[in-house]
Amino acid sequence: MRKLWRLFLPVIGLSLFGAVTYRSYESQRTVTKDWQTTPRKYLWWSMIELDSNPSDKLDPHHEARQENSYMLSMMEITSGLLDKILVFSALPAFIVGLFVVVVLGNLLGISQVSSFMALMPVLIFAWYYFVGWLLERWIRKR
C-alpha cells in the first residue's frame, strides 16, 4: 500500500499520453481524403507541431508537402481537456522533452515525431513516479 501512488500516477500519465496521441493521429488522418497519397511531414500532437524530416533541404515531394502543410495549418487545431490536464500536470517533462526533441531535430536531423514518441513516455513516467514518491513521502510524514 505504501507504493500505491508511485505506481498509480505513472499509469494514469501514460494512459493520458496514449489517449492524446491517438486523438491527435485520428483527427489529423481525417483532414484530407487523399491522406495516403500526400506525404506526411508534420504531426500535430495536441498543439505541438512535430516535423518528421527537419533537415530536408532538397525534397522531391516539396510541393505536395507544402500543400499538406497548408491544409493542416488551415484546420482548426484545438487542445482538449485531456491535453491540457496532461501538459499542465507534467509540464517539467514536456519542457525537457521538447527541448531535447528540437535540439535533436535541428542539430542531428533526427525526426521530431519519432524522438518525441520515444522520449515523452519515458519522461512522463519518470515525472509522475517522482510526484508519486513525493506524495507518499508527504503522507508518511503526516
N, C-alpha and C positions, 0 to 999 in steps of 0.2 A: 504494500500500500504506500510505502514511502516514495517509490519511484513512479508514481502514477502520472504526475504532471510532466516529468521528463520524457515519458513515452507518449502520452496523450497529445500534447501540444504539437510535436513534430508530425504526427499522423494527420492532425487537423490541417497544419500548414501545407503538407504535401497534397492533401486532398483538394484544398483550395487552389493550389497551383495547377493541378491536373484539370480541375473544372474550368478555370480561366483559360488555360491553354486550349482545351477542347472547344470552348465557346469562341475564342479568337480564330481558331482554324476554320471552324464551321461557318462563321459569319463572313470570313474572307473568301472561302471557297464558293459561296453562293453569290458573289458580287457580279461575276460575268458568266455568260453562258459558254463562252469559248475558253474556259479556265484551263482545260487540258492542253490547248494549243498555244496559249500565251505563257512564255517563260515567267516563272515566279522569281522576282528579285527580292521583294520585300515581304516580310511577315509582320503584321501589326499584332503584337501581343498586348492586349488592352490598349493603352495609349502609347506604347513604345514601338517605334519603327525599327525593325531589325533587318539588316542588309545581308543577303545570302552570299554576295560577292563584292565585298567592299573595295577590293583592289583592281576591279576591272577597268582597264584604260581603253582598250580596243575590244569592244564586244560585238560579235557578229549579229546578235539579236537586239542591237541597241534601240532601234525604232519600236520593236514590239515591247520591249521593256519600258520604254518611255511611255507608251500608250497604257500599259498595265499600271505603271506608277501613277499616271494621271487619273485613271479610272478609280484606283484605290484612294487617291487623295480627294476625289470628288465625293466618295461615300462618307457618310457621317460616322466618324469614329467616336464612340462613346464608351466610357467605362461604367460597368455595372457596380452593383453593391458588393459583390464578391471581390471584384478587382480592387475596389477601394479598401475593403477590410484587409485583404492580403497585403497590399502595398504599404498601408499605414502601420499595420502591426509588425511587418518585417522590413521596415524602412532601412535600417542599417545594412541588412543583407542585400537589398536592392541597390543601395548606393555603391557598396563594394562590388557587387556583381556587374552593374552597368559600367563602372569604371574599367574593370578588367576586360569586359566584352568589347568596349570601344577601343581600348589600347591594343588588344589582340587583333582586332579588325583593321585598325589603321596602320599599325607598325608591321604586323606579320601577314596581313591579308587573310586571316582566318575568318570563316563565315561567322557572322554575328548570331545567326539563327542557331547553328549547332553549338557554339560556345555558350550561348545563353541557356539553351535547353540542357546542356551538360552541367553547367556551373550552378545555376539557380536552385535546383532541388537540393544540392549539397549545402549551399549557403542557407537556404530556408530551414532545412533540417537542423543545421548547427545553431542557427539563431533561436529557433523555438526550443531546442534542447536546453540552451543556455537560459532562456527565460523560465522554462520549467524548473531548472535547477535552482535559480534564484527564488522562485515562488516556493519551492519545497523548503529551502533554507529559511525563508522568512516564516513559513508556517511552523517549522520545527522550533524556531526561537521563541515564538509566541507561546 
